[in-house]
Amino acid sequence: MAPKPQIKLYTDSTPNGIKVSMALEELGLPYEFEHIDISTNRQKEPWFLEINPNGRTPL
């Protein structure tokens, strides 16, 4: 049975977002992915600012 992911990656397909997902894959760490469409300013919504006050991705 695979371990339950304890990392949730909130990101878009930006260079830094891709680097983080590549690092997690290379390290073999389980993670969940949630797409944040930065073109719609989803990273500035209140629910996202609660977990990341800077409103930046990747998180």
Protein Blocks (a to p, Z undefined) as FASTA:
>chain_A
ZZddfbdcdddfdfklmmmmmmmmmnopacddddddfknommmgfklmmmomnopacZZ
